[in-house]
Amino acid sequence: MPSAWAQTELALSPSQCVVDEGECQVRVTLSWQTESQQSVCIQVAAEGETLYCNLPANQSAWSLDVSGTGDVEFRLLSLDRLPLASARLRVLHIPKRKPRQRAAWSLF
């Protein structure tokens, strides 16, 4: 683990998205704190795509809309693309509860 990871924190709010069917659609806010102020990049790990790079050193939060059916991992990278920290948005699929049907018969 790179030493920069120990000095950097990345938080995600919300950190979970609960859906009963379909895909999660949520606006998340990434916030970070580094030991020394530095410009950073944000990347979605699965896509390997850098979403936004060269965020100013005085900026420590960024919001974006996320949609998908599986967990999403975000990485905070230094400008030279070294990993600093990561956070995961967990997508929880909870099926709708079906209403209990009354029995048409009874023992009593």
VENHUPE-V401138 format. One record per pair of residues at least 4 apart in sequence whose C-alpha atoms are under 6 Angstrom apart, sorted by the first residue. I is the first residue (numbers start at 1). GAP is how many residues later the second one is. Records with the same first field share a line. If there is no record, write none. Layout:
I=GAP + GAP
//
This chain:
4=80
5=79 + 80
7=28
8=25 + 26
9=23 + 24
10=21 + 22 + 75
11=19 + 20
12=17 + 18
13=15 + 16
14=14
15=74
16=73 + 74 + 75
17=74
18=73 + 74
19=74
20=73 + 74 + 75 + 76
23=45 + 46
24=43 + 44 + 45
25=41 + 42
26=39 + 40
27=37 + 38
28=35 + 36
29=33 + 34
30=31 + 32
31=29 + 30
32=28
37=20
38=19
39=15 + 16 + 17 + 18
40=14 + 15 + 37 + 38 + 39
41=11 + 12 + 13 + 35 + 36
42=8 + 9 + 10 + 33 + 34
43=6 + 7 + 8 + 31 + 32
44=4 + 5 + 29 + 30
45=28 + 29
70=21
71=18 + 19 + 20
72=16 + 17
73=14 + 15
74=12 + 13
75=10 + 11
76=8 + 9 + 10
77=4 + 5 + 6 + 7
78=4
//
